[in-house]
Amino acid sequence: MPRWEAGAQTRLTRAAYELYIERGFEHVTVAEIAERAGLTKRTFFRYFDDKREVLFSGAPAMQEAVVEAVATAPESVTPIDAVVAALAVAGSRITETGEGARARQRLIESSSDLQEREMIKMVALKEAIGGALQTRGVPESEAGLTAHAGVAVFQAAFERWAHTEDSADFPSLIFGALDDLRSAINPSARAESPHSPVAG
Amino acid sequence: MPRWEAGAQTRLTRAAYELYIERGFEHVTVAEIAERAGLTKRTFFRYFDDKREVLFSGAPAMQEAVVEAVATAPESVTPIDAVVAALAVAGSRITETGEGARARQRLIESSSDLQEREMIKMVALKEAIGGALQTRGVPESEAGLTAHAGVAVFQAAFERWAHTEDSADFPSLIFGALDDLRSAINPSARAESPHSPVAG
């Protein structure tokens, strides 16, 4: 008997999605997923810690790609531009799958357990981006705020993508969300805030 | 036997903090907390869902106060200013306790379980602020980004406060963090971004 079943992870993932969509995430057990995939529970647990993790198996590779892109962006690129460009690429890869990514998003929104797990992955991504910015020499506090802003616009762009049927590409959505964030926190609406040139 | 012990919640909270600091959060059981407080486990569970919740008992009142302040700020106040002002007040109340709040922060940072719980409370706060902004007529997407920015600067300000011994007041720290966020995401460093006046 082969120790690693060919394509086991793919079969388990497909079976899990099918069952979650058919019955609702809360009503599916690991045993049922394994059975649908023609595998054992034990095999399931070789690939996934629990039934939530099936939906997040791409997170480590996504995070690694973003961190790499931020860390190696040309020096002339500002921190926020490096972060948003990296997230634009990552988001494009995710949204390329079209209906698959939308189905995943609907599943996550259907379960507070999954939303919690998603939130934890997003905070981990933010921390990793902050670390990557620090390797570029960005001071810790600026790195943290820039990473936070990047994740905020990524989430805003992703929600817009997931909840509209139009085919706006992800980079347009995330750069649009960045402009929206800038407007939202812009002090220019207040008459008492003079525009002062940068000192130095 | 009285159904509600006088000051039970306060006694349990104090006992929990003492034990967490003495032994480390992971090594304390609910039974030990109850014993130190001279109460039963059953009484503990009347007030708290689990041993983590002792550290977050103030969260609902804090969230309610912030939502109320955002929802009732004068119409002339911009959304981001309403949010940051509300969080400045909330943060001032928390940091007023001085060493108590720092001890709590050190405990949270000592445990991934507690960090996770903190993260969940922060996301709930962000969602509630977004909802409060929508009651002011702010469109959903702008409300979400503004709330996210507010929570980001609140967290940045709180970390600065917790990790420095100086006595900078919380409002200065959070307004400083807001300015830092503006600089961090400002496109003005890029020569190719013309400063365009608002159309209208």
Interface residues (C-beta under 8 A of the other chain):
Chain A: T78 P79 I80 D81 E116 M119 I120 V123 S141 E142 G144 L145 T146 H148 A149 A152 V153 Q155 A156 E159 R160 A177 L178 D180 L181 R182 S183 A184 I185 N186 P187 S188 A189 R190
Chain B: T78 P79 I80 D81 E116 M119 I120 V123 S141 E142 G144 L145 T146 H148 A149 A152 V153 Q155 A156 E159 R160 A177 L178 D180 L181 R182 S183 A184 I185 N186 P187 A189 R190 V198
